[in-house]
């Protein structure tokens, strides 16, 4: 039976638990331990830390994301690119915010699997039989974690249809378990609930030695909020908002339960103990670690799938080179991108080998997500201003609150990074690729030469009727970037009329327009000259893969069935075999001409751009065209021609002197 998980239902809530909350739901594994660290345990530290956790979850996750940001849905879809698609027409520079936010979210996909899985596996050190073998940072523990991560990435190519069906029940067990374990400790020390008073957090930040810098550890409790918004399209707003009540309750019970255990223990230091595992009865520890490991694998899977979706959206919005995308199952939206999968795997293994234990990854983890949250805050400002049209005082107040909070978190995380900067290589690399691809297209678009289509119609018709020229194809199809049938690129006109005259019965110009909506699939036909020159424009959502070969054949079949085109050769519309054999697609492949003179920075951008093009899939594969009826023509990209070449002619008499 089909279940619409976007509608509020018991099944939808269960599936939402499995898809949405893996990242934020596994935060209790390390948050309290990170806050206390090696510091002396005092009531000020414990109460203040829990107060900060409570109000961070309330302000950042509940208010900003669950209540406010989830309203910014793009036809039911969420995430930074969906939000950017809604507001990009208001300010051009917002693309930079989208690039930085997406790059840091991708970095989250690199660091979430190792920090989550290592936090779970390190709990085995509390089992007496394993305490001499398992220890945070030793080679055996690192090897186990690397093995789990490698298997996780290996199985991505087969899809997550079977495993995914168990995510919801496992996460239900996880949240129930951590809630009950926390509650069992609170019943022994109910005074810990006083920590909900914000005064404790205020005193910690202002009066505790280095209290402000504890925000870096506190922030870890809300790191999954950005991913929560990105998964809006999978589960729907109502299911997320209702299930969050249960999730937040379980999280807070566990956090406060860990705090109660720390106070009741009565010792001045943690001595490398993790309160999360210490609240478990010893006989329950192995089962608890198994459930924790399963939950962290689910958290990792959610971030990996989210990274695939993120890059796929980046391709549709021209922020990323065209790469191979596969669909391992019949579930809508489930994709697999081989190159991204192995980039993530290399990144995760490198992070694990570099940091070795979860406690060393915390600052890097928080650093990436604070930047992503700041970028979302900026985009949300323009959403509230131009789309929701709220009063500027209300919008400015909201902006000021979140910028202040998130900037504080960012500063605290930067201070904790110190020399552990290796993860920035991945972050800057992803942002650099996105920016290069975006900027290069801007540079190219400045020099695209468009001509009026009507000026060349007579010559194209004359060529079509000239029987002295061999027929190139019955249907000649050009992919065009021009967004109006009134204009066409000069290079296409040159290809038809000058390079090698191409006679056809019908000339087709096909344009793909990427919409701000996610899943739209529409087309529009303009008969520039009926039955002779036809313009087809596909309107595709930014999450839809262009499959021009398939879609165009369907369009031609429908036009033929409706008698909107009439060609001299009989075609079997249902089979389409004859029609396909006499149809030719032309793709214009660009290369950077040596006859260019660009400023130094733009020259570097274009060099890097064409290097990325060589590494990515070809234009024809990016459009979803098959090679059997395809021709590729190379043409030089004259971005900035060298002006006024000074060349002096020397005669033979002068040379002999």
N, C-alpha and C positions, 0 to 999 in steps of 0.2 A: 504493500500500500504506500502511495506517495505521501510524504509529509511536507507541508509547506512550513519550514522552520522559521520563516520570517513572521508568521502569525503567532501570537501568544498562545502557548499550549504547554502541557506537561512534557511532551516529547521535544518541543522546541527549546524549553528551558534546559532539559537534560543535555541536548546536543550543544547548546550554547556553553554549558559548563566545560565541555570537552574542547571546544574550538577557541573560546575567547580568553579564558582565565589561566592558561598554563603558565605564562610568564609572571604575572602579578601574584598568582596563587602559590608559587613556590618561593616567594620572597621570605617567608618565615624561616627558611633554612639558614639564612645568613644575616638578617637585619639586626636582631638583638645582639648576636655575637659581635657584629661589626661595630655597633654603637659602644659596647662596653670594652671590647678589645683587651688590651693589657692594663687598662686604667683601674684604679682602686674603686671597688664597688661601694657606692653611697646611695642613700635614698634620693638625693638630689639628682644623681646621674640616672638612676633607674626610672624614677617618676618623671623626670624631665624628658628622657628619651622616649618613653611611652606616650607622653603627652604630645610630643612632636610628631610621632608616628600617627596618632589618632587624627590630629588636625591636618596632617599632610594628606592622608587618605580622604578626609572629608573635603578639604579645599581643592586639592589637585584632581583626585580621581572622581569623587562624587560630584562636586560642583562644576569643575571645568569640563570634564569629559562626559560623565553620565548625564548631567542635566543640560549643559550648554553646548558642547561641541557635537554631540550626537544629533543636535538639531540641524547641523550643516550637512545633511545627507544629499547626495547627488543622485536623484532617482533611486534612493535606497542604498547607495554605495557610500562608503566612507574611506578615510585615508588621506594623506597629505596631497596626493595628486588629484583626488576627487575634489578636495577643497580648493586646490589651486585652479582646477578647471572651472569652478564656479566664479572665481574672482579675477582671473587673469586679464580680462578685458578692461579692468579698471586701472591697473597700474602695471606697466610692462616689467618693471624691475622685480615684481613679485616672483618671477621665474627663478631668481637667485635664491629666494627663501625656499622655494620648492626643491631646488637642487640640493641645497645644504641640508634641509630636513630629510630628504630621501636618502642622501649619502650617509647621514648619521643613523637613520633607521636600518639601513643595510649593515652598517657596522654593528648594530644591535643584534642582527642575525648571525654575526660572526662570534660575538662574545657571550650571548645567552646560552647556547648549548654547552660550552665548556664550564661556565660558572655554575649552571644549574646541575649538570650531571656530576661535576666534581664535588659539589656541596652534599649531594646524596651519597655518593660512594664513600666519601671521607667519614661518613657516619659509621662505617664498618669498623673503624678503629675502636669503637666503644664495645664491640663484641669481644669477650675475653679470649676466645679461641683465635681471634684474628688481630689482636692488638699489637702483636710483635711483627705482623706482616704488613698491615694496612696503617699508614700514617700519612697525613697531608704532606704532599710534596715529594714523597719517596718514589723511586722509579717504578715499583710494582703497582702502586696506586695510579700513577700517571699512565702506565701501560693499560690498565683496566679501562680507564676513562677514554683513552685514545681508541681502544678496541670498540667500545660502545658507540662512540661518535662515528667511527668508520662504517660500522654496520648500518647505523642510522642513515648515513648519506648514500650508502650502496643501495639500500632498498627504495630510495626515492624514485628510481626509474620505473618501478612497478606500480607506483601510485599508492595511495593510503586508503583505498576504499574499504578493505577488510579491517585493517588496523583501526581506521578512523571510527568505525561503528562502536568500538569499545572505549573510545576516549571519554564520552560522557559518563558512563558508569564508573570508570576509574577515578575521574575527577570528583564525582559525587562521594565516593568512598574517601578520597583524599581530604576534601573539605570537612566532611563529617568527622573524620579521624582527628584532624588538627583542632577542630572546635571542641570536641569532647576532651582531648588531652589538655587543652588550655583551661577548660572549665574545671577539670579535676584539680588543677593547681589553685585556681581562683577561690574555690570553696574553702581551701585551707588558709587563704590570706585575702579575704574580700576587700581589705583596705586598699589594695592595689588599684581598684576602680577609681579612686580619687584622681588618678593621673589624667582623666578626661578633662580636668580643669586646665585651661590654657595657661594659667599662671605658672604652673610647673615648667612648661616648655619655655615660657618667657624668662624665668629665672635661670634655666639651664643655659640658654643662648647668651644671656647678658652677664651673668654672675659666675658661672662655672668656668674654671680655667680652660681656655681654648674651646669654650662651649659652641661658639659659632661654627667652628670647623667640623663639629659633629653632624652638621647638616648633610655632609657628603654621605655618611652612613644612613641617616634618616631617609634620604631620598630614595634609597634602594627599595623602600616599601611600595613605591608607586611607579616603578620602572615599566610595568606592563600596560600602563594606561594608554600610551600612544598606539600600541599594537591593538588594544581593545577597540579604538576608533577605526583602525584600518580594517578590522573584521566586521564592521557594521553590515556590509552587504551579505555576509554569510548567514547571519542570524536575525537581523532585524532589531529595531530600536527597543521595542517593548520587551522582548525576551532578554536583552542585555540589561535593561533598567530593573526589571523584576528580579532576575537572577543575582544581580549585584547585591541586593539586600541580604541574601543568604551568604554570598561570598564574603562580603565585608564583615558580617557578624562572625563567621568562622575565623577570618584572619585576625580580627581584634581579640577574640577569645584566646587565640593562640599566643599573640603578642603579649597580652596581659598575663596569661598563664606562665609564659617564660619569665616575665618580670617578677611574678610572685615566687617562682622557684629560686630565682637569683637572690631575692631578699631572704627567703626562708632558709636558704643554704647557710647563710651567716658567715661566709668566708670572704676575705678581702679581695681576692682575685679569681678570675675564671680558670686560670691555668690551662688555657687551650681547650677547655671543655666547650661544647656547643649546647646551649640551653635547649635548643629544639629537640635534641635527642635525649637530653637528661630528664625531660619531663615524661618520657616514656617509661613504663615499667620494664625492668630488664628482660623479662620473658617475652615481651612484645616487640623488642628492639629489632630483631631480624625482619619480622613482618612489616614493621614501620619503615625500615630502610628499603624493602622491596617496593612498597607503595610509593615512597618518596622518589625512588629511581624511576618508576613508571611515570610519575607526575612530571619529573624533569625531562624525560624523553618526550612527553606530550608537549611540554613547553617549548622544547627545541624544535619539534615538528611544526608547531604553529608558526615559529619565527622563520623556519626554512620555507614553508609554503607561502608565508607573507612576503619573503624576499623574492620568490618567483613572480608573485603577482605584482610587486613593486617594479621590477625590471620590465615585465611585460607592459605595464602601463607607461613606463618611461619610453619604451620603444614607440608606442602609439602616439605619444605626445612629442616625439622627436627630441628626447633627452638621452637616448641611448642607441648605439649602433644596432642594426638588425642582426639578430642571432636566432639560432634554431630553437623553436618552441615545440614541445611534444605534449600530447594529451593522453596520458597513460590509462585513464578510465573514462567512463561515459558520464561522470559527474560534472555538471556545468561549473566552470571556473577552476577546476583542478588541473593544473598544468605542471609540466616538468621542463626545466631549462638545463640541459646537460652542462654547458659551460659555467653557468652560475652555481650549479650544484657543486662542481669540483673546486671552484674558486672559494666557496663557503667552506668546503671541507679542508682545503689547504689553510685557510684563515683560522679555522677552529683548532686544527692540530698545531699550527704555529703559536697561537695564543696559549694553548695548553702547555706546550713544551717551554714556552718563555716564562709564563707566570707560575706554572707547576701546581699551585693550590688556589682555591677559590678566594681566600682572603686577599690575595694580591691582585685580583681582577676587579675588585669592587669599585675603585676610583675610576678606572677606565670605563666600566659599565655605566656608571652614573654620568660621566662626562658626555658620552654620546647621546644619551636620552635627554639630558637637559637642553642640549642644542636643538634636538628635534622638537621638543616642547616649546622652546622659544620661537621657532619658526612657525609652528602651528598657531601660537598666540598672535603673531603678526598677521597671518592670513585670516584668522578669525576676526580681527579688528575690522578688516575690509569687508568681510562677510556680514558682520553686524551693521556696518555703516551703510553699505550699498544695497544689500539684498534684504536684510531684516528691517533696515531703516529705523533702528532704535535711536533714541536721543543721544547726542554726542556726549553729554555729561555722563550718562550711564555707561556708554561704551568706553569712554576715557577712564572711568573709575575701575571698570573690570580690567582694562588693559594695564593700568597702573598696578593693581593688586598682583596680577599674574607675572608681569615683568619683574616686579620687586622680588617675589618669592622665587621665581625660576632663576633670576640672576644671582640670588644668594646661593641657591643650590649649585649653580655653575661654578661660582668662585670657590665654594667649599670643595668641590670635586677636583678642580684644577690644582688646588693646593695639595691634594692627596696624591696626585699622579707622580710627582717628583721625576725620577728618571725613567719611569716605566711608560715610555712613549711609543713603544713598538707598534701598538694597535693603530696609531695615527697613520701609519703607512697605508693601511687598507682604507681608512676613512678618507684621507686626502686623495687617494687613488680613485675611488669611486666618484667623489665630487669632481675631481679633475676631468674624468671621462665625460661626465654629464655636462659640465660647463663647456668643454671643448666641442662636443657635438652640437650643443645649442648655439654657441657663439659662431662656429663655422657656418652653420646654416644661415645665421643672420648675415654674415659677411657675403655668402653666396647670393642670398636673396636681393642684396643691394644691386647686383649686377646681372640679374636675370633679364634677358631682353625679350619683352613681349611685343607682339605685333597684332594689329587688328585682323581678325579672321576674315572679315568681309572683303578685305583688299586682295585676298588670295583665292577666294572662292572660284572666280572664273578660270584661273589657271589650273586649279585642281580638277574642275569639271572637264576642261579641255583635255587634260592628261587622261582622265578616266575613259573618255570616248575615243582616244587615239589608238586605233587597232594596230598601228605600225609598231607600237611599243609592246613587248611581251608583257602579259598580265602577271604581276607579282603575286597577287592573291585576290580572291573574291572579297574577303573581309580583311582590311588592313587596320590594325588596332594599335594606337599609340597611347602610352601612359603619359599624362600631362600634369604638371604642377599648377597650371593656370586655373584659377577658381571661377572663371566665367567663360561661357561659350563665345563671348564677343572677342576674346583674346586667346592667343596661342603662342607658345615659345617659338622664337625665330629658328631655333635648331631643328624643330619638327618640320617646319615649312622647308628648310634647306634639305632635310633628309628626303622629303617627298619629291621635291621638284628639281633639286640641283645635284645632290651627291650622286645618286643613281636613280633616275626617275622611276617611281614605283606606281604602276598603274593598278588600280583596284576598282571593283564595282561600288563598294561602300567603304568610306573612310570613317573610322570610329576614333573619337578622342575620349579617353577614359580618365576621370579625375576622382581621387579618393579624398573625401573631406572628413577629417577626424572631429567628432563632436565632443562637446563637454559632458555629454551623457555617457553612461558606461556600456549599455548593451543594445543600442539602436542599430538596426540593419534595414536601410531603405535605399531606394535608388530613384533617380529622376532622369528623364530622357528629353533632350531638346533636339528636334530635327532642324539643323541649320539649313540644310537643303534636303527636302524629303527624299528618302530612299537613296541618298548619295553621300551626304556628310552629316554624321550624327554624333551628338555629344551625350555621354552617359556619366552621371555623377553619382557615386556611391556615398551615402551618409552612414558612416560606421562609428559606433561608440568606441571610446578609447580603450575598452577592454576586449574588443572584437579583433580577431586575427584577419587581416586582409587575405582573402582567397579569391583573387580576381579571376583566375581561369574558370573556376567553378561558377562563381556568381555571374560572370559575363555571359557564359554559355546559356545560363538560365534566362538572362535578360533577352538575348537574341531569340531564343526559342519562344518566349512570351510575345515579343514583337511580331515574329513571323506568324504565330497562331492568331494574333489579333489583326492580321493583314496590315500592319503598320510599316512593314518592309516587304518588298516583292523583288526577289532576285531571279535570275534566269535559269538557275540550276535547281532541280528538285532536291529538297532535303527532307529526310525523315526526322521530324522534330523529336519524336520520342527517342529514337536511337541516337541521332545527332552525328553519326559517323562521317557522312559526306561533308557536312558543314564543318566539322572539326578539321578535316584534312585540308580544307580550302580557307582556313583562317590563319592569319599571321599576326603575332604580337611583335612590336618593336619596343625595345627598352634602350634608352640613351644612357650609356655609362660614362661618367665624367672622369677626367684626370686633370691634374694641375699642370697647366702649360708652363714651360720655362719662360715664356714671354710675359712674365708678371713682375711687377715691382710693388711689393707690399711693405708697410711698416714692419719693423722687426717682430713685434709681438703678434701681429696678425699672421705674419709669415710662419711663426712657430705654431700658431693655432691650426693653420691650414695643413702644415706638414704632419702634425699629430693626427688631424682629422683623416687625412688620406691613409695614414698608417693604420688607423682604426678601421677604415673601410676595407683594407686588405685582410684584416683579422676577422671581420664580420662576414655574414653571408652576402651573396650578391644581390643586386637590385631585383633580379627576376625571382629569386627565391623569396625575397622579402615581400614581393607582391603576390606570391602564391601562384606563379606561372610555371607551366611544364615546358621542358626544353624541346619537345618534338615539334612545336609550332612557334618557335621563338627565335628572333634575331636580336643580337646585341650590337649596337653601334657605339663606338668610342668617339667622344668629341672633347676638345680642350676646354677647360674652364678658365676663361679669361677674366679673372677677378679684378685685376688692376694692371692693364697693359702698360708696358714701358713707354713713356711719352717721348716724342721727338728724338728718335734715334739719330745721332749725328754720325753720318757715314760719308766720307769724302772719296770721290772717284779719282783714281790715279791712272793716267794714260801711259802707254808703253814708252813714249819718249822720255817721260819724267823718270820712269824706273831705270832707264839705261844711263842716266847721268851719274 
